[in-house]
Structures are given as C-alpha cells and as structure tokens.
Amino acid sequence: AFVQQPASIAAGAAFDPVVAVSLQDAHGNVVATATDSVTLQLTSGSGSLVGATTVAAVEGIASFPGLTVEVAGSSKQVTAISGALTSAVSDTFLVSPAAAATLAFVQQPTAVVAGAAISPAVTVGVQDAYGNAVPDVSVELSLVGTGTLTGGGAVLSDATGLATFAALNIDLAGTKQLSASSGALTPAVSDTFLVSPGVVTALAFVQQPA
C-alpha cells in the first residue's frame, strides 16, 4: 500500500515528500521484518519514471527518493509491484511543465508583399528543458534588418505552448528575418523570407537634378 502518495510536481522535479510503499500482512499491518524489493512503474499517463524505480524495503517500507517524471500531463498514476504480491495503484497526480527553456519558430514567416499581413500567421513554440509545451509565456518578435515590423508585440503562449502573431506586416521590401525573444531565454531567429514591393502608388526622384 502507498503510505506516501506521489504529489503533483513540475517536470523533472523530485517527488516531495518522497513516495513510499509499505509491505503489509492480510490485516493491513506493516511487516517490519520485510525486506522485499519493490518496483514502481508509471501505468497511467504518458512518460515514464526517472530515477531508482526498484528498492529494497527497510523495516517494511520501500522509499523512492529522487524519483521524477519528465513528461507533463494530468491523471498520471504509479503502480507498485513486488513478486507475487497484489500490486498497489497510487492516486492520480499532475506533472506540470517546468520553466520555459527554449523558443523555436513553428510556423516560419513566408514571402509577403510590403504592408500586407504575413500568412499563415507566424507561431513560436515555447518548451521546457524536457520538451513540454509551456503556456502563459510572453513572447515578442522583432525585425532583423531594415524596416518596421508591425504586430510583433508581446503575445502569451497558449495551452499548446504556441505564441501566435496573426497580423504581422513589414513596410520595407527586401530579404528579412524575425527574432523571437522572451526574457532571459536565448532568442530564436527565423528562416529568411522575402518582402516584395507593393503596387506602384507614387513617383519619387532617385537622382535629383544637379
């Protein structure tokens, strides 16, 4: 039986308090002389347990310090197994994403006419160190190169870790790149893309009369 259930944690963080399982007799008494090995397995939810998953009981209690799960998700459960004994299943628990660690362009900017909105909308993915999507992270875009970028102000990442920029446009033609930033994270730089001139609307001297 679980004497310390797994608590909800952030991905990669050790369960605290330490998960513990008791070896009991038919009446629910802890058998203090038992030293059987007990194994824990993640049996509900994605991912797997990371750390020492098999330990020998001490005075009838098997404790699992340093154990964690690196894949975020809800409704996870752990099952304790020991030889022919009836297995024990834990309560459900939640693994939340860890702190944001990386930015990456998911939908790259595509070629566009100056002043027109880039389509499809540019998206930037936010992930933790274990590859989990991280929501509610503020992401901004800036232009690498000449011109003015409109629509690159701060956007929060959604439940899937995506920050979507639906109305980006650039005024000056040329080959461009975008840079995504968020606090102290390493910025991500997009692929290069072309901004073409729009339709002719005016005349201008490029060489004034001397």
ABEGO torsion letter per residue (X at the ends): XBABBBBBBBBGBBBOBBBBBBBBBAAGBBBAABABBBBBBBABEBEBBBEBABBBBBGGBBBBBGBBBABBEBGBBBBBBBEABBBBBBBBBBBBBBBBABBBBABBBBBBBBGBBBOBBBBBBBBBAAGBBBBGBBBBBBBBEBEBBBGABBBBBBAAGBBBBAABBBABBEBBBBBBBBEABBBBBBBBBBBBBBBBABBBBABBBX
